[in-house]
Amino acid sequence: MKTVTLRLPDYLAETLPAEESSLCEILKLGLKQFRIERAIKRYKKGGVSLAKAAELAGITIREMTSIAYAHGIEPKYDESLVESRITPEVAVNL
């Protein structure tokens, strides 16, 4: 395990639990949310596909779709793919 030292504003430091396991859980949740927010921004700018954004965030496309809607973004999709079988080669470009 690696040791990391952080300087935090008092208002944050005062609210943190003392238990190491709780601090690790807070950090994991925060990092997950950070990856999701960063990925959704890239998707919104058109820099990546929805599938790639989900991959970058470490979540499923279904989860990313819900998050996109929650951010007021209507995910784009190809109507022809709705009824077709998606192969790995096609999925890479979604």
C-alpha positions as CSV (number, residue, x, y, z in Angstrom):
1,M,0.0,0.0,0.0
2,K,1.2,3.5,-0.8
3,T,1.2,6.4,1.6
4,V,-0.1,9.7,0.3
5,T,0.0,13.1,2.1
6,L,-2.7,15.7,1.3
7,R,-3.1,19.3,2.4
8,L,-6.8,19.9,2.9
9,P,-8.8,23.0,3.8
10,D,-9.9,22.9,7.4
11,Y,-13.6,22.6,6.5
12,L,-12.8,19.3,4.7
13,A,-10.3,17.9,7.2
14,E,-12.8,18.4,10.0
15,T,-15.5,16.3,8.4
16,L,-13.3,13.3,7.5
17,P,-13.6,10.2,9.5
18,A,-10.5,8.9,11.4
19,E,-10.8,5.3,10.2
20,E,-8.5,4.4,7.3
21,S,-11.0,2.1,5.7
22,S,-13.6,5.0,5.6
23,L,-11.0,7.3,4.1
24,C,-10.2,4.7,1.4
25,E,-13.9,4.3,0.6
26,I,-14.4,8.1,0.3
27,L,-11.4,8.3,-2.0
28,K,-12.6,5.4,-4.2
29,L,-16.1,7.0,-4.5
30,G,-14.6,10.4,-5.3
31,L,-12.3,9.0,-7.9
32,K,-15.1,7.1,-9.5
33,Q,-17.2,10.2,-9.7
34,F,-14.3,12.2,-11.0
35,R,-13.7,9.6,-13.9
36,I,-17.4,9.7,-14.7
37,E,-17.5,13.5,-14.8
38,R,-14.4,13.7,-16.9
39,A,-15.7,11.1,-19.4
40,I,-19.1,12.8,-19.7
41,K,-17.4,16.1,-20.5
42,R,-15.4,14.4,-23.3
43,Y,-18.6,12.8,-24.6
44,K,-20.5,16.1,-24.5
45,K,-17.7,17.8,-26.5
46,G,-17.8,15.1,-29.1
47,G,-14.4,13.8,-28.3
48,V,-15.4,10.2,-27.6
49,S,-18.3,7.9,-28.2
50,L,-20.7,6.9,-25.5
51,A,-19.0,3.5,-25.3
52,K,-15.6,5.0,-25.0
53,A,-16.8,7.4,-22.3
54,A,-18.2,4.4,-20.4
55,E,-14.9,2.6,-20.8
56,L,-12.9,5.6,-19.6
57,A,-15.2,6.0,-16.6
58,G,-15.1,2.3,-15.8
59,I,-18.8,1.8,-16.0
60,T,-21.3,0.1,-18.4
61,I,-22.8,1.8,-21.4
62,R,-26.2,1.4,-19.7
63,E,-24.9,3.3,-16.7
64,M,-23.3,6.0,-18.9
65,T,-26.5,6.4,-20.8
66,S,-28.4,7.1,-17.6
67,I,-25.7,9.6,-16.5
68,A,-25.8,11.3,-19.9
69,Y,-29.6,11.8,-19.5
70,A,-29.1,13.1,-16.0
71,H,-26.7,15.7,-17.4
72,G,-29.2,16.8,-20.0
73,I,-27.5,15.0,-22.8
74,E,-29.5,12.8,-25.1
75,P,-27.1,10.0,-26.2
76,K,-26.7,9.6,-30.0
77,Y,-27.1,6.2,-31.5
78,D,-27.4,4.7,-35.0
79,E,-31.0,3.6,-35.7
80,S,-29.6,0.8,-37.9
81,L,-27.9,-0.8,-34.9
82,V,-31.1,-1.0,-32.8
83,E,-32.3,-4.1,-34.6
84,S,-28.9,-5.5,-35.7
85,R,-26.5,-7.7,-33.9
86,I,-23.5,-5.7,-32.6
87,T,-20.2,-7.4,-33.2
88,P,-17.0,-6.4,-31.3
89,E,-15.8,-4.7,-34.4
90,V,-18.9,-2.5,-34.6
91,A,-18.9,-1.9,-30.8
92,V,-15.5,-0.4,-30.9
93,N,-16.8,2.5,-33.0
94,L,-19.9,3.2,-31.0
